[in-house]
Amino acid sequence: MERSASETAALVERLLSFSLPDGGLPYYRGNASSAEPTLLAALALSVSGMPADRAEPFLDWARKIQNPDGSVGVDPGHRDQGVWLTAQAAIAFHHYGLKENLTRARGFLLSLRSVTIPKDPRLKQDNTLTGWPWVPGTFGWVEPTAWSLIALSLSGLGGHPRAEEGARFLLDRQIPSGGWNYGNPALDGKELLPFWDTTGLALVALHGHGDPKRFSVSLELMEKNQGKIESLSGLSWAVLGLQGYGRDAGRARVKLLNVMGSLRDEEFHLGNFALGLIALSGKKVFIP
């Protein structure tokens, strides 16, 4: 355990070494600061044992790019794009007690709705359910819906009608044999393959929503296959999803630590790296 803790501390310092003069973090070295790696890094620092002021530059950067309507976009030059990131901003604002910023971000999330269409008996999924889209005015997808549900649940709105419908949306998109794809559970009558990152994210988002028995097939699938997961994002969400339900994530944790410790600078995706630090902390960053 001591070895793991010391290695994790070194990983935190390596993440911070990518910090830019404007206070943010890029996705990759040589890029400009972006919201996702900056926000996830702030969350990673919140559970790392580092002094709180180490995260202040990241939080200042995020506050500066928050729009008047409460939304947060990709970066200062694309403030109206990627506003699904408002959910991640709301999560960070919640953990750091930034109430005014959180209130505005949460208000935007409640107003952001995916497009729906009438129910079609030929389709297994219910397209009348409202989730959250990647882009305003488009259909809902698993990932932005899951992030928004997490943000609302953490900030005390897990019982809001929008959150409850978001949970139904995610349950409707669950693949019957387990897990989640990016959107549809099936295509042309055939089940799609689950992805480990979307599966772990959806499981975390649904924690406390609905009957846990509905999640058991997905948890069993992930627990059984955790040793086969290769990607940093997939391993991180496998750990977060399994730990959130008290399942064994030991193999995924060991593999995650090894992958993060062996990355070269040019392989760094700082958003995924920060997510890995959150997973390794063992703390409930995304679960109330």
VENBELLIN-V766698 format. One record per run of one state. SS is the DSSP state (H for helix, E for strand, L for the rest). FROM is the first residue (numbers start at 1). TO is the last residue. If there is no record, write none. Layout:
SS&FROM&TO / SS&FROM&TO
//
This chain:
L&1&1 / H&2&16 / L&17&24 / E&25&26 / L&27&32 / E&33&34 / H&35&46 / L&47&51 / H&52&65 / E&66&66 / L&67&71 / E&72&72 / L&73&82 / H&83&95 / L&96&98 / H&99&111 / L&112&114 / E&115&115 / L&116&132 / E&133&133 / L&134&138 / E&139&140 / L&141&141 / H&142&154 / L&155&160 / H&161&172 / L&173&179 / E&180&180 / L&181&185 / E&186&187 / L&188&189 / E&190&191 / L&192&194 / E&195&195 / H&196&205 / L&206&211 / H&212&228 / L&229&231 / H&232&244 / L&245&249 / H&250&262 / L&263&264 / H&265&267 / L&268&269 / H&270&281 / L&282&288
//
